[in-house]
Amino acid sequence: MSAEYLPLAYGELCLHEFVLSGGPMKRELQIKTLDLAKRLLDFGYHPPTVYFPLLVEEALMVEPTETETKETLRRVRRRHRRDSAASRRRSRRLPARPLYDPRTPA
C-alpha cells in the first residue's frame, strides 16, 4: 500500500504515532480502513486504531512502539522495502485493481 492511498493525515510523523487517511484508498480501491486492519490481523500484526481521530476521513492511527516489538518493526521495514521494489517491477504488468478485495470470500 503506497502513500498515494494512505497519505499522512497531518503531513508529518510524530515520535511514537502517526495518523494516515484511508480516504483515497476507500475511493480508489473500495477498501475501508477497517478491512485493512482486519487483514493485518490475518498476518499476525496488532491492528491500528481505526476511525480515530474523527476529523480524518477513514482514519488509521498507528502506534508501533506501543504495540509491536523491535523485531516486528524490523520485519515490517524489510518486507516493505522488498514489496516496494517488487511492486515497482510489477506495476507495468498488473491491472489497476487491488490484490485483496474484501468483497470476495476468502
C-alpha positions in Angstrom: 0.0 0.0 0.0 1.6 3.3 -1.0 1.3 6.8 0.3 -0.9 7.5 -2.7 -3.7 5.5 -1.0 -2.7 6.1 2.7 -1.3 9.6 3.0 -0.2 11.1 6.3 -3.3 13.0 7.7 -1.2 15.8 9.3 1.7 16.0 6.9 4.5 14.8 9.3 5.4 11.9 11.5 5.4 12.1 15.3 7.8 10.4 17.7 5.7 7.4 18.5 2.5 7.5 16.5 1.1 8.8 13.2 -2.3 9.1 11.5 -3.0 8.0 8.0 -6.0 9.0 5.9 -7.6 6.0 4.2 -10.0 8.2 2.2 -8.1 7.8 -1.1 -7.9 4.0 -0.5 -11.6 3.8 0.0 -12.4 6.0 -3.0 -9.9 4.4 -5.4 -9.7 0.8 -4.3 -13.0 0.4 -2.4 -11.1 -0.8 0.7 -12.1 0.6 4.1 -9.5 1.1 6.9 -11.5 -1.5 8.9 -10.8 -4.1 6.2 -7.1 -3.2 6.2 -6.9 -3.5 10.0 -8.6 -7.0 9.8 -6.2 -8.0 7.1 -3.2 -7.0 9.3 -4.6 -9.3 12.0 -4.6 -12.2 9.4 -0.8 -11.6 9.1 -0.3 -11.5 12.9 0.2 -7.7 13.3 -1.6 -5.8 16.0 -4.3 -3.8 14.3 -4.1 0.0 14.3 -6.8 2.2 15.7 -9.4 2.9 13.1 -11.8 5.8 12.6 -10.0 8.0 15.2 -9.4 10.9 15.2 -12.9 11.6 13.9 -11.6 14.6 11.9 -9.7 12.4 9.5 -11.6 10.5 6.7 -11.1 6.7 7.2 -8.5 7.4 9.9 -5.9 4.9 10.7 -3.8 5.7 13.8 -0.6 3.6 14.1 1.3 3.4 17.3 4.1 0.9 16.5 6.2 1.5 19.5 3.4 0.6 21.9 2.1 -2.5 20.1 5.0 -4.2 18.4 8.4 -5.5 19.3 11.6 -4.1 17.7 11.9 -7.4 15.7 8.4 -7.0 14.3 9.2 -3.4 13.3 12.4 -4.5 11.5 10.5 -7.3 9.8 7.8 -4.8 8.6 10.6 -2.5 7.3 12.4 -5.3 5.4 9.1 -6.5 3.9 8.0 -3.0 2.9 11.3 -2.4 1.2 11.2 -5.8 -0.6 7.5 -5.3 -1.5 8.0 -1.8 -2.7 10.8 -2.9 -5.1 8.7 -5.8 -6.3 5.7 -3.6 -6.8 7.7 -1.2 -8.9 8.9 -4.0 -11.1 5.3 -5.4 -11.5 3.5 -2.1 -11.9 3.5 -2.3 -15.7 2.1 -5.9 -15.7 -0.7 -5.7 -13.1 -4.3 -4.5 -13.7 -5.4 -1.4 -11.8 -7.3 -3.2 -9.1 -6.5 -4.3 -5.5 -4.9 -7.6 -4.9 -7.0 -8.0 -1.8 -10.7 -7.5 -2.3 -12.8 -7.6 0.9 -16.0 -8.1 -1.1 -15.0 -11.6 -2.2 -14.9 -14.7 0.1 -11.5 -16.0 1.1 
